[in-house]
Structure formats: structure tokens, C-alpha cells
Amino acid sequence: MTEATLETILAGLPRLRIAVIGDLFLDRYLDLDAALTEPSIETGLDAYQVARVRSYPGAAGTVINNLASLGVGTILPIAVIGDDGEGYELRQALARMPAVRQDHVVARSERRTPTYTKPMLCEPGEPPRELNRLDIKNRSKLPVDAETAILAALDQVWPTIDALLVLDQVSEPDCGVVTENVRRRLSELGAGTPGKWTLADSRARIGMFRNTCLKPNVAEARQALGRELAPSQAAAALAEGCGRPVFLTCGAEGIWVAAPDQPPARAPAATLTGPIDPVGAGDSTSAGLACALATGATLHEAAEFANLVASITIQQIGATGTATPDQVRQRWRVVSGE
């Protein structure tokens, strides 16, 4: 990727309208001050003391964070959350990003807002250490009226957007936003408008998407295919199955890019030194891919751009990292030797 290509991508971002459909979580960080720890009188166990609470949009919200930080002009989440305190916190966090429109974030009293609570133990001279996470998820089927609202929102925004990101976070079938009916509608829309970029990320069902670009990791790809293929072969097999390009992430090795009409090729990751926090790396990669593709980059250029974004976010310890255009420019200069 040349500097001219990079600048073309970055210059186009404020004009983009990108929708994100999927499971919108609240990421709640509890910063624990180890110096304040005291024993519980009742149990004798350590009672950690919370010095600060930080709340961010998580899961699909992590993708949204990255799109906003990169400078996308309009971001349209399509999601179902609970009518609860966590939902209020989540809406507050979304409202801090002026580009985000919450018209299609549906609240339902019978649902809980999915929440990852992450206690971070802060000790003198040490980086923050995450303790056991506390998860709130919905383990019942998405109500029919909520699914109907999601499908209606998808049909409404589809003609107005430049790209769509799909985030299927919940492993239990049909318990999240991306149900079987939503996948079917996505396939129909993709078949009807093949020139519009749609990119799906799914923890458990990546092989079930059709007429949609895919962004699995190696484990997800092998699970979908039921075979222990090399990453390049897995990317090619998935591309043949879904009928669209596949971006298979391989951590420090980068991204294997495959399409039904071209052989797989690898976009190397940036070489980094020092500690990293890979949490959210996949979401920042998805955001980078969508941004680049929607501004006209080639598949390989999009993978290179996504690698730059992810290399910045994983160096932000103890937080869901994001990358700004200036940070991306600076990282490109380092990686390219300019």
C-alpha cells in the first residue's frame, strides 16, 4: 500500500455511512487499587476497592468505537439491548460519539443488556491485570417482535449505506441479534446488491453466511469447515462456500485474503515490540477492512490497512483500543520505512 492509497482511504472516511448489525454489549471496567484492598469482616476474603469505573460500548460496540475513532461520518448501529441500567450506560457511551445514530438500537424490558464486567487489578509498578470477568448474556431466544424490528431496520438502512458490518457475538443459536432469519435476509440483500460491501464476524457460525464477506480467525475457519486446513487453504475454501472474499486473521502472521476468483495471498502484520493486549483486535480489524473497502481499496490494500489499525489498538493495555487517522499515518511510516 502506498502513501497515496492510505491518504485516499483516510480522506474518504468522513463521507461514509456504515451500519453495524449485531450484539451490542457494555464493556464495564472496574479499576481496582491494590493498595486499598481490605479484608472482608464477614468472609475474611480480600475485598477489592473500585477506584474508577469505565464504561464503553463492547462487542459490536468495539467495532463502532473504531469506526468513530477513524473518522467515519455516520455510524448506524442495529441492535437489541435491555431496558435497564446497563442499557442506560451503553446509550450514554454511544452518545459520546457524535457520528453514531441510535435510531435503530431497540430496547426491550424482557432482555438484559449484555455486559462484560472486567475487574482490572492495579498494582504499583505493574501493568493492570485483568481478573475473572463477569458476564451478563441472554440465553433465551430473541423475541419475535424484536427480530421483526431488526429486519425492518436492516431493510430501511440498506439503500443508504456504503458498507455493513455484522457482529455475531452470542454463541447460543438465535439468542443474539443475528438470528437465522437475519442471516437469510443478509444473504438476500447481498445477492441483490453484490457491489455493496458486507463483512461478517461470527464466533460460532461463520460458515453459515452466504453472499457476505467473512472475517474469521483460524480456529473459527477450521470449525466451520470441519477440517484442519492451513490458513491459506481454509480462506480459499470459505470463499468458495460464501461466494465472497474472505479475510482470515492469523495474529502476528497477518491476514490471508482469498476470493472465489483469485488465489489466497497474505498481508503481513506489522512487527511490534513490547506488551500487547489482543482483546478487541478482531473488531478493530473489521472496522479497518470496512473503511478501506468502502473507499475503493483493493482486497489486499484493505487487509494492509486493517493490519495497521489493529497494530495500534493491541498496544493499548487494559482498554478496548482504537486508532485515529494520525496514528495510522504514523504507523504506516514506521512499517514502510518512510
Buried (B, 14 or more C-beta within 10 A) or exposed (E): BEEEBBEBBBEBBEEBBBBBBBBBBBBBBBBBBBEEEEEEEEEEEEEBBEBEEBBBBBBBBBBBBBBBBBBBBBBBBBBBBBBBEBBBBBBEBBEEBEBBBBEBBBBBEEBBBBBBBBBBBBEEEEEBBBEEEEEBBBEEBBBEEBBEBBBEBBEBBBEEBBBBBBBBBBEEEBBBBBBEBBBEBBBEBBEEEEEBBBBBBBBBBBBBBBBBBBBBBBEBBBBBBEEEBEBBBBBBBBBEBBBBBBBBBBBEBBBBBBBEEEEBBBBBBBEBEEEBBEBBBBBBBBBBBBBBBBBEBEBBBBBBBBBBBBBBBBBBBBBBBBBBBEBBBBBBEEBEEE
